[in-house]
Amino acid sequence: MGRKQQLRIDWQNDKTPEILLASPGPDESGIYEIEHFTGRLCPLGNYLAIAIVTDCITYNGFRSNSQAAHFYENSYTLGLIDPRTGKVERMMCTHSPIYKQYRHIPNFKSILFDTDTENTLFYSFQIDSLIYQTDFKNNTLQSFGLAGHPMNTDYRETNTFEEATNNYKEDYKKFGSYRYLKYIPETKVLFRNFYHGEPSCGETVQAYKNQTLVAEFNVPDNFRIFGYSAPYYYAYGKPDLDTENMIIYKFKLEI
């Protein structure tokens, strides 16, 4: 086993907090931090891709409609880290155009993503029915995907950080959203989970192959596909904290 090394993320920012607050902008790496909702770290080319977010008090989606539009159109959601140095070498993936329809929904602004470990990045957002596929090497971009149904998309808009924080648990249960994206390279199938929201509160998985929806099936809450060993796909569920048991599912998908 090789020597373990702790990797500290270097945002390559040389500006003080006071300067950043006075003159923030989407290209200022110093206003970003790791986004913990997605909880993903994936290889992409020579980099590690990780979700990022900014909740800078002077650059966000709340201050005015004009600034909210600028925030969603220009702020980044994904950072590329050099695993040798820990430096954030590039920020990419602005919010999709669907956010032009909503100005203040910070509880549903997270990116979902996965890679094929080489040059292809798949990503989407919590309220976007489309999935985006980009070739990192050639910078090409395609989109595909069908909206989940049924989904409660009558999202509540909020005007302050405090209001959004107070509403988070209720919003997450009440409204539908896309919650998970996983690509299986062995079968070239891309899975996406969506939550219906109230009143049904169920969860469904969509399966795409060659950008075409090939299967859709209902699953238990927190059902997350993580791998494949022929002929089965494997997923984990929400742990049973009372019995301290981990739930593992396996299933076949004939397409």
N, C-alpha and C positions, 0 to 999 in steps of 0.2 A: 504494500500500500504506500502510495506516495505521500509526501509531506503535506499536511493540511495547511491551507492558507486562507485567512479571512479576507474577504473582498469588501472593501469600503467604497460605496458609490461616490464618485467625484462628479459633481454637476458642472464643473469647469466655470464656476461663477466667481468673479472677482469684485462684485459690487456689494456694498453694504446694504443691510435691510432698509435703512432710511432712503437710500437712493432708489432701490427697487420699489418701495411703496410710493415714492414721489413720481416715478416715471416707469410704471410697469408695462409689460407688453408680452405677446405670446411667444416671442423668440428669446425672452430672458429666462434662461434655465434656472436661475436662482429662485424663481417664484413657484417652482414645481416640487412635488414630493411623490413618493411611491403611493399608488392607489391600491388599497388593500381589499376592496370588494372582489376584484377579479382573482387575485391570489395566484397569478400564473407567471412563470418564468420559462420562456421557450427559446431554443436556439433558432437563429435566423441568419444564414450565411455565416460570417465570422463573428457574429454578435449574439448577445442575449437580449431578447425582447421582453419588456416589462411594462405593465400599465402605469401611467403617471397621471397626475391631476394637479391643478392649482386651485386653491381656495383663497387666493390673495384678496385681502379686504378692499383693495383698490382696483382689482381687475377680476371681475366675476360676472355672473349672469343676472345680478340683482339691481345694479345702481340705476339703470335706465334702459328703456327698450333699445335705444341705439347701441349702447355698450353691450347689452345682452346679445344682440345679433352679432356684434364683432367678436365677442367671447366664443360663441358656439361655432362661428365660421373660421376662427383663426387659432384658438388654443389647441394644444396637442394632447393626445391621449396615450401615446406609446413612445417609449424611449428605448434606444439601442445602446447597450453597454458593451464596451470592450472587456471581455473576461480576463484579459491579461493585466489591465491597468485599473479597471473599475470606472473608467471615464464614460460619461454619457456622451457618445459621439454624434448622436443624431436624435432629433425628436420628429415624430411623424403622426399621421392619422388624425386630422382634425375631425370634429363631429360631423356626422352626415347631414344632408339637407333636411331631413325630417325635423331637426331641431328648430328650423325656421317657423314651424307651426306652433311651437311652444317657447315661451320666453323664460320661464322660471320653474324648471322641474329638476333641480339638482339631485333629487333622490333617484333619478333614473338616467343619469348621464354617463354611466360607466361603459367602457369598451369590453367586448368579449373577443377573444382571439385564440388562434392556434396556428402552428406552422407544420410544414412537412419535413422539417429539420434541414432543408436545403435553401431554396430561394423563394418559396411560395408562402405567403401570409394570407390567412383567412381571418376576417374580422367583421364584427357587427356591433350594434349598440342595443341597449336594453329596450328601447322603444321602436327600433327600426326593423321592418320586416325583411329588408334586403341584407344579404351577406355579400361582402366585398372580397374579391380575390385579386391579389396583386403579386406580380413577379418582382421580387426585390431587386433582381439583377437588371431587368429591362425596364422597370418602372411602368409596366402595363397595369391597367386596372379594369376589372370586369365586375359586374354585380348580378346576383340571381337570388331567388328565394321567394317563398309564398308566405303570406301573413298567417299567423296562428289564429285558429278559430275554435271556440269563442275566446275573445279577450276583452276585458274591460279597459278601454283606452281613454276614458274620460278623466285624464290626469288632473290632479289639483295643482295649480300654480301657486308658488309662494314668493314672498317679497323680501324675506330676511333669512339670514343663516339660522337664527334662532327658531323661526317658524318651520323651516325645513327639517331641522334636527328634531323638533318636537313631534313632527308629523311622520317621521321616517318609518317607524314600526307599523303604523296604521296604513300608510301608503303602500308599503311593501306587501301587505296582506290584501288590501282592497283592490289594487290595480294590477292588470296583467303586464307581464314584461318577459323579455327573452333573458335567460339566466345562465346559459352554459353553451360552449362551443368546443367540440372535440373532433379532430381529424384522425382517422385510423389509416396509416399508410399501407398496411398489408392488404387492405381491401379497397382503398381509395374511396372510403365513405366518410362523409362529414355529418356529424350529429349536432343538432341544436335543440336545446330544451326551451320550452316556453311555459310560463305560468298563466293560467286563465284569469286570475283575479276573481273577485266576488261577482256573482253568488256561488259559482261552482267550485272555485278554489283548487281545481285540479292541475296536474302538470302533464305535459305531452312532449314526446320526442319526435322530431322530424329527422329523416335520414335522406341525405342528398348524395347522388353519385353523378359525376360529369355534369354538375350544376343543375341536375333534375331531381325533383322530389320523388323518391322511390318507395318511401314507407313513412307511416305516421302511426304512433301507438301511445296509449296512455300509460303512465308510469307512477309509482309512488312518489311522494314528495322527496326532494333532495336526491333523486336518482341521478348518478353521475357516471357516465361511461368512461373507463380509463384505459382499456386495452383489449387486445384480441389474441387468442391462441386457438387456431383452427380446431373445430369449427365454431367456437363460441366467442362472443363478445362478453366482456366483463364490466360490471358496474358496482359501485358501492352505494349504500344508502345511509340515512341518518343513523348514527350510533344509538344503541339503546343504553342510556346512561344508568338506568336502574340495574340492569344485569351486566353492564360493562361488556356488551357484545357488539361486535362490528358486523354489519350486514353486507354480504357480498352476493350479487346476482350474476347469473350467466344466462345467455340466450343466443339463439340462432336467428339470423336474418337472411331469408332466401329471396334474393332479388335478381 
